[in-house]
Amino acid sequence: MAVPGGGLDRVVGLVNRLQQICSSLGETALSENAVLWNKLTTIVVVGGQSSGKSSVLEAVVGRDFLPRGAGIVTKRPLVLQLVKVDGDPNAAEYGEFVHTAGKKWSDFLQIQQEIEDETERHLAKIGGTSTISPDPIYLTVYSPNVPNLTMVDMPGLTKVPIDGQPLSIVQELDDMVRQYIKGDNAIILAVTPANADLATSDALRMAREVDPTCERTIGVLTKVDIMDRGTDCRDVLLGKTLKLRNGWVAVVNRGQADINSKAAISKGPYEGCKGHRDIDSSTTTSNMPTHNHHGLYEWMPRVARRLGILQTQSRHTYPHTTCGHITYLSEKLSTHLINEIMKNLPSISSYIDQNIAKLERDLKALGGDVNFGRGSMLHLILKLCRKVEEAFMRIVDGGKDGGEHILDIFEL
C-alpha cells in the first residue's frame, strides 16, 4: 500500500520522539523488558566490514560524519535519527547527541570526531578487554536534505579476528547484531558488496537467521562499479539469486580516493546504474576498471517497463528489484518505514494507553500526584504520618496478633 507524502512524515518524527523517550528511560533493544522499543519500527543497517555500509549511510545524509579506518571502526551501535526541516531549503544542517544534550554540532567532521571520542570514553568507563560495546550512541541530524528516517548503524560483522582483537570478537558482534534485528518490527537493511559471492555475505547470513522468509529484509548492493570483467548483478537484482520480499537496490559509492580527497557527496541521478557516484566509462581512476559498465545496466529501464513501472521525467522510478540511486533508496526506506509504522500504530497506541492507565492506578495507590511547593510537600508528609499513626492504632486495637503481639515483643 502506498502512503502519500506530506503530513505522514510527522509519524516518523513521533516514533523518533518515542525512541528518544525510551533512551532517556534506559530502554534499548538490549534491555530485558524492552517492550515499547521493540514495538517501534526501526531500520537496522547490517553489513560486513568494508561492505560499503558507512558510505551508504553517509550518502543518505549527504555528509561525511562516520568514523573511518581499518578493522572495526564502528564499535558501538549508532541510533541515527534523521529529521527533515521543512519550509526553508537553505536551513542550517546540524546534529545533536543525547549525551551532549542542548549542544548543536554544525561541523560534521566534529560529529565524526565526537563519535570516536564518546566511544573511547565509554569503553574506558566500562573497562575490561572488550573493544566493542552494545550500548548505543544517539545522534539526531536536522537538515532540509534528508528524509524522515530512523536507522541503527551496527558494527561491521567479521569472520576472523585480527591482531589486537579478542578471539571472542566474532561471536560478540554476531550476538549484538542479532539482538537488534530479532524483533518483528526491525527492518533489516542488509548491505552486501556486489563483487563478492552472496553466499559469503555476513549481512545475509545474519538476516536469514532471524528472518528466514526474508519478509523484513531489504537488500542493498554496493561496489557494482568494481565487479570483475564479464560479471554483473543482473540475477541478484531480478531476485533470481535470492528473492527478498522488499527487493534489492544497487548503489555506487564513492571510491576510497574520493573519500580521502573529501570529494562532495552527490545525490543526483546518473545514466545507467544510479549511484551517488557517476560511472563514466571514459574515466579511469585507481578504483575503477576500464571496461564500460553502462552497457551492463542498459536493460534496467526495460525491466521497469516489463514490470509495468512508469518512469517520471525527473528520474527513473524503478521497481524494487532494480538498480537505484541514493535518492531512490532514501525514498524507498522512508516510504517503507512509514507504511510499517502506520501498520503498527494501533498496537503502539494500545500499549501506551494501557501503561498510562496502569501507572495512574499505581500513582493513586501511592497517594496521588505530588505538588513540589514547600507547603504541599509538608502537607503530604503530615498526611502520610497520620496514615502511619492510624495503621499503628489499628494494630494495637486489633486484639489477637495485634496489641497482644506487641505486648509479647516488649515483655521479657
KAKA-V203235 format. One line per field, one symbol per residue. phi: phi as a letter, one per 40 degrees, with the letter a starting at -180 (. if undefined). psi: psi as a letter, one per 20 degrees, with the letter a starting at -180 (. if undefined). burial: b if it has 16 or more other C-alpha atoms within 10 Angstrom, else e. A space follows every 50 residues. Layout:
# KAKA-V203235
phi->???
psi->???
burial->???
This chain:
# KAKA-V203235
phi->.cbccgcccccccccdcccccdcccgbbccccbcccdccccbcbcbaccg cgcccccccccgacabcbicgcccbbcbcbbbbccchbcbcccabbcccb dgcbbccccccdccccccccccccccggbcbbacccbbbbbbacbbccab bbccdccabbccdgbccccccccdcccdccbccccccccccbcccbcdcb ccccdccccbbccfcbbbcbcbgccbccdgbabdccccgccacbdcgbbb bbcccccccccgcccbbccbcgccacaccbccbbbcbbcccccdccbccc dccccccgccbcccacbcccbacbccccccccccccccdcccccddcccc cccccccccccccccchgcbccccccccccccccccccccccccccccgd gbcccccccccb
psi->pqpqachihhgghghgghhhggghjjpahiqhlmgggiippqppoprrpk ijghhgghhghjqoiqqqaqbogoiqqoooopopoqgoijqqprqpqhil pippoiohhhgghhggghghgghhgiaaiqjrqipqppppppqijqroqp qooqqpqrhpqrpiqqhjhghgggggghhhihqhjpponopppijqphhj phghghghgimhjkhjppppprkiikqqpjqrkghghijhgopphjaqpp qorqrhhgghjkqqpqjqqrqcpprkppooiiporhjpriqpighhjhig hhgghhjkpqprhhrpnrrimaorrhgggghgggggggghghhigggggg gggghggghhggghhijaqpqjqggghgggghghhghgghhghhggjjcp jdhhhgghgip.
burial->eeeeeeeebebbbebbeebbebbeeebbbbeeeeebbbbbbbbbbbbbbb bbbbbbbebbbbbbbbbbeeebbbbbbbbbbbbbbeeeeeeebbbbbeee eeebbeebeebeebbbeebeebbeeeeeeebbbbbbbbbbbbbbbbbbbb bbbbbbbbeeeeeebeeebeebbbebbbebbbbebbbbbbbbbbbeebee bbbbbbbeebbeebebbbbbbbbbbbbeeeebbbebbbbeebbbbbbbbb bbbbbeeeeeeeeebbbebbebbbbbbbbbeeeeeeebbebebeeebeeb bebbeeeebeeeeeebbbbbbbbbbbbbbbbbbbbbbbbbbbeebeebee eeeeeeeeeeeeeeeeeeeeeeeeeeeeeeeeeeeeeeeeeeeebbeeee eebeeeeeeeee
